């Protein structure tokens, strides 16, 4: 019987990003990975582009893989897990990337096995993701380290208590959507004052990238970095005043909270 080191149940965009990451980093070879999906065209695409073994049978992935990544939508978890004929043994590791799905919920279906819950975000598609990881009741630090190694191949990682993972969903999980909207608004502002659209998008996107790197690499408080840009009586402080009057920071905080609350609701609605 074939044995795979890594298996995916669900082969959407996030799963594909992880497949690219682990093969590019040579953590696993393509022939050591198997993936399943209900979309036959998707499986053909994965096999063609990455030379990864594919199947339409979730049981095959569960039975033949040492590590199984559950990359399915939260609303489908109960049906997918309930349809499994093969239950994993304690030697396997289950990694879930779904919002709102607790490790306790997975342990209820799969038994006393190591479960690691992760919350990545879409920049993983360009190896610039941010992933939070937390372990379940039966997972050891070794299991957590294995999962962390996988997700470090697509960006940065942080280990947190599972009780905080819905908050992570609200911040970095949903965060790219807020940033894309901000980039679009910045670019629209540039167009409004005469810049060409393509140039405006480049200026806006690179400005966001650069500002984020300044926070990470200097270790300075964002407020200090803001003060470096805002000279007395200058253009930047005038713009900051407009944002403050519009309640910009409060709106962003409310957006994070709204996503956090929805993530918690997804867990209750299963």
C-alpha positions, 0 to 999 in steps of 0.5 A, spaced: 500 500 500 502 506 498 504 511 503 504 518 503 507 523 508 502 529 507 495 528 504 490 534 503 482 533 503 480 539 499 484 542 494 482 549 493 487 555 493 490 555 500 491 548 499 495 549 493 499 554 496 501 550 501 503 544 496 507 549 492 510 551 499 512 545 501 515 542 495 519 549 493 522 548 500 523 541 499 520 539 505 516 534 501 517 531 494 511 531 490 510 524 490 510 524 497 503 528 497 496 526 495 490 530 495 483 529 494 477 534 492 470 533 489 472 537 483 475 533 478 478 538 474 481 541 480 485 535 481 487 534 474 490 541 475 493 540 481 496 533 478 498 537 472 502 543 475 505 540 481 505 532 479 502 531 486 498 524 486 490 526 486 484 522 488 476 523 489 476 519 495 477 522 502 478 515 505 484 514 501 487 520 503 486 519 511 488 512 510 494 513 506 497 519 509 501 521 515 499 528 516 492 530 513 491 537 512 483 539 512 482 544 507 475 544 506 470 550 508 467 550 515 460 548 513 462 542 509 466 539 515 460 535 519 458 532 512 465 530 510 468 527 517 461 523 517 462 520 511 469 518 512 469 510 513 477 510 515 478 513 522 485 515 523 490 512 528 494 516 533 500 515 529 497 521 524 497 528 525 490 532 523 491 539 521 485 544 520 485 550 516 478 552 517 475 558 521 470 556 527 472 549 527 475 547 534 480 542 535 474 539 540 469 538 534 475 534 530 476 530 536 469 528 537 469 525 530 476 523 529 478 520 536 483 521 541 488 523 535 493 529 535 489 535 532 493 542 530 488 548 528 491 553 524 489 560 521 493 562 515 491 568 510 491 568 503 498 572 502 500 564 503 499 564 495 505 568 494 509 565 500 508 571 504 502 569 509 501 569 516 499 563 520 497 562 527 497 555 530 494 552 536 494 544 538 488 540 541 488 536 547 492 530 544 497 534 540 504 534 543 509 540 542 512 535 536 506 535 532 505 543 533 513 543 530 511 539 524 505 543 523 509 550 524 514 547 519 509 546 513 506 553 514 513 556 515 514 554 507 508 559 506 510 565 510 511 567 518 508 563 524 506 564 531 503 559 536 497 561 540 492 559 545 486 556 541 482 561 545 485 566 541 484 563 534 478 567 532 481 573 534 486 571 529 481 570 524 478 577 525 485 580 524 490 577 520 485 571 517 480 577 514 485 582 514 488 582 507 481 584 505 481 590 509 488 592 506 486 590 499 480 595 500 485 600 503 490 599 497 484 600 492 482 607 496 489 609 496 490 608 488 483 611 487 485 617 491 492 618 486 487 617 480 483 623 483 489 627 483 491 626 476 496 619 477 495 614 471 491 608 474 496 603 473 502 607 476 497 609 482 496 601 484 503 600 484 505 606 488 499 604 493 501 597 493 508 598 494 507 603 500 503 598 504 509 593 503 514 598 505 510 600 511 509 593 513 516 591 513 518 598 517 514 595 522 517 588 522 524 590 521 525 596 525 521 594 531 518 601 532 511 602 535 507 604 529 506 611 532 513 612 532 513 611 524 507 615 523 511 621 527 517 620 522 512 621 516 508 627 519 512 633 519 510 640 523 505 643 518 506 638 513 502 634 508 502 628 511 499 630 518 493 634 514 491 627 511 492 624 518 487 629 521 482 627 515 482 620 517 482 621 524 475 626 523 472 620 519 473 615 525 478 611 520 482 607 526 475 606 530 472 603 523 478 598 522 477 596 530 470 595 529 471 591 522 476 586 526 471 585 531 465 583 526 470 578 523 472 575 530 464 575 532 462 571 525 468 566 526 465 564 533 458 564 530 461 559 525 463 554 530 456 555 534 453 553 527 456 547 525 
